[in-house]
Structures are given as C-alpha cells and as structure tokens.
C-alpha cells in the first residue's frame, strides 16, 4: 500500500486514511486533544503523507501513524491557552467509543461508565510517560512491539514503564485489573 502511495496513487492513501482514522481519533482523544481531536488527526495524516519518504519499508503503518498523532496531540495541547479538564477528555473519549446497545443491562453499563471515569481520573495522576504507555497498551489495545514503535522507545522501556504505571494504578484503584484487549476485571 505504501509503495502505491509513493508511486502517486491517491486512492491508496485514501484507503490508509479510512483504515486508520478510527484508532487515530481514539488516540488523539485519549491523549487529551478533546474537541480538537479531528483537527489533530487531519494534521497528523497530512504530516504522515509528507513524511512517507522516511517511513521504513516493512514497518507497521499504525504505530508509526499513532506516534505522529501523539506528537501532534502534544503540540496542540501545549499551545492551547487552557488545560483540558478531565470531564472534557472523558467526554471526547466516550464520543469516540461505540454506543452501548439498547439490549445492554443498564446497571452493567452504568458500572462500566463509572469504572472508566475512575480509570481516567487515575490516569490523570500518572506522569505523561506512564499515561502514554497505559493508553497505548490498554486503551488503544496495541501489543508491546506496536507500543514500543509508536512511542519510539525500546521494548524493555515499554515493559518497565508499563509495570511501574500499573503498580501506581493498582495503588490508586485497588480493585481494578486490566485484562486482555483493554477490558478490566474486578
């Protein structure tokens, strides 16, 4: 696909954009872009297109793109006149999530919403590095190699920072345990 884009096929890049827009929006929202998430993602896709010459053949596109999204989000948040509130981040993140089906148990849905809010509040208390590694690994459901590539860190750094971040979250949320695929269990 990248070779087609480099060869000048505009539809090939459109396919990449369609395939990765959802996760890019979730990443931007989870990393604090709030209402600016769509603008951040659009700018990230433009920057990715311009930087395709530096993309290494054989590498995965998704982690590479998400690292650009993360950098663009950081730039947007830094230049914003005001800090995003937890409520704003949570609202943006919830908007990026699929709607709860009507057949779902309202009590279970309420519990999930409360637990997500508690998790997001706890994530706010972590350092940026710890928040990033947890967000990529569990909220965006990336495996360790993808997380390492997206963050530009060695895999061992991802493991150690994730371990420390989960221990801190464990102290903040003693009943919370992340499971496979980003789901949590009590």
C-alpha positions in Angstrom: 0.0 0.0 0.0 2.8 2.4 0.9 4.5 1.7 -2.4 1.3 2.6 -4.2 1.1 5.9 -2.3 4.8 6.7 -3.1 4.1 5.9 -6.7 1.4 8.6 -6.7 -1.8 6.6 -6.3 -4.1 9.0 -4.3 -6.7 6.2 -3.7 -4.1 4.2 -1.9 -3.5 6.9 0.7 -7.3 7.4 1.0 -7.5 3.7 1.9 -4.9 4.1 4.6 -6.8 7.1 6.0 -10.1 5.2 6.0 -8.5 2.2 7.7 -6.8 4.2 10.5 -9.0 7.2 11.2 -10.9 5.5 14.0 -7.9 4.5 16.0 -6.2 7.8 15.3 -9.3 9.7 16.7 -9.4 7.4 19.8 -5.7 8.0 20.3 -6.0 11.8 20.0 -9.0 11.9 22.3 -7.4 9.6 24.9 -4.2 11.7 24.8 -6.1 14.9 25.6 -7.0 16.6 22.3 -10.6 16.9 23.3 -12.7 18.8 20.8 -9.6 19.3 18.7 -9.2 15.5 18.0 -10.4 15.7 14.4 -8.1 18.6 13.6 -5.2 16.8 15.3 -5.9 13.6 13.2 -6.3 15.6 10.0 -3.0 17.3 10.6 -1.3 14.0 11.6 -2.4 12.4 8.3 -1.0 15.4 6.3 2.3 15.2 8.2 2.4 11.4 7.7 1.8 11.8 4.0 4.6 14.4 3.8 6.9 12.1 5.8 6.3 8.9 3.8 9.8 9.2 2.4 11.1 8.5 5.9 8.8 5.6 6.6 10.8 2.3 6.8 9.7 -0.4 4.4 8.5 -3.4 6.2 7.4 -1.4 9.3 3.9 -1.3 10.5 2.0 1.8 9.5 -0.4 2.0 12.5 2.3 2.5 15.2 4.2 4.9 13.0 1.0 7.0 12.4 0.0 6.9 16.1 3.4 8.3 17.1 2.6 11.2 14.7 -0.8 11.6 16.2 0.7 11.6 19.7 3.2 14.3 18.8 0.6 16.4 17.1 -1.7 16.0 20.2 1.1 17.1 22.5 1.8 20.1 20.3 -1.9 21.0 20.2 -2.3 20.6 24.0 0.8 22.6 24.7 -0.2 25.5 22.6 -3.8 25.6 24.0 -4.5 28.6 26.2 -6.2 26.4 28.8 -5.7 22.9 30.1 -8.3 20.4 29.1 -10.4 19.2 32.1 -10.9 15.6 32.9 -14.6 16.0 32.1 -13.7 17.3 28.6 -11.2 14.4 28.0 -13.7 11.9 29.2 -16.5 13.3 27.0 -14.2 13.2 23.9 -13.1 9.7 24.7 -16.7 8.4 25.3 -17.8 10.0 22.0 -15.1 8.0 20.2 -16.3 4.8 21.8 -19.1 2.7 20.2 -22.6 3.3 21.7 -23.9 0.8 24.2 -26.5 -1.4 22.6 -30.1 -0.9 23.9 -30.2 -4.5 24.9 -27.3 -4.0 27.4 -28.1 -4.1 31.1 -28.3 -0.5 32.3 -26.7 -1.4 35.7 -23.8 -3.0 33.9 -23.5 0.0 31.5 -23.5 2.4 34.5 -20.9 0.4 36.2 -18.7 0.4 33.1 -19.1 4.1 32.8 -18.2 4.7 36.4 -15.2 2.4 36.2 -14.0 4.2 33.0 -14.3 7.6 34.8 -12.4 6.3 37.8 -9.7 4.9 35.4 -9.4 8.2 33.5 -9.2 10.1 36.8 -6.4 7.8 38.0 -4.6 8.1 34.6 -4.6 11.9 35.1 -2.5 11.3 38.3 0.2 9.4 36.4 3.3 11.0 34.7 2.9 11.7 31.0 5.2 8.7 30.1 3.1 6.3 32.3 -0.2 7.7 31.0 1.1 7.2 27.4 2.2 3.7 27.8 -1.0 2.6 29.5 -3.1 4.4 26.9 -1.4 2.8 24.0 -1.2 -0.7 25.5 -4.7 -1.0 27.0 -7.0 1.8 25.8 -5.8 1.5 22.2 -5.2 -2.2 22.5 -1.7 -2.2 21.0 0.7 -5.0 21.7 4.2 -4.3 23.2 6.1 -4.1 19.9 3.5 -1.7 18.4 3.5 0.3 21.6 7.3 0.5 21.5 7.3 1.5 17.9 4.6 4.2 18.3 6.3 5.7 21.3 9.8 5.4 19.9 11.0 3.5 23.0 12.9 0.2 23.3 10.7 -2.7 24.2 12.3 -3.1 27.6 11.4 0.6 28.4 7.8 -0.1 27.5 7.8 -3.1 29.8 9.4 -1.4 32.7 7.3 1.8 32.4 4.1 -0.2 31.9 5.0 -2.3 35.0 5.5 0.9 37.1 2.4 2.6 35.7 0.2 -0.5 36.5 1.6 -0.6 40.1 0.8 3.0 40.6 -2.7 2.5 39.1 -3.0 -0.5 41.4 -2.4 1.7 44.4 -4.9 4.3 43.1 -7.5 1.7 42.1 -7.0 -1.4 44.3 -10.0 -3.3 42.7 -9.0 -2.6 39.1 -7.1 -5.1 36.9 -6.6 -4.6 33.2 -7.4 -7.7 31.2 -6.8 -8.8 27.6 -8.0 -6.4 24.9 -8.1 -3.5 27.3 -11.0 -4.7 29.3 -10.8 -4.6 33.1 -11.9 -7.1 35.6 -12.8 -6.9 39.3 
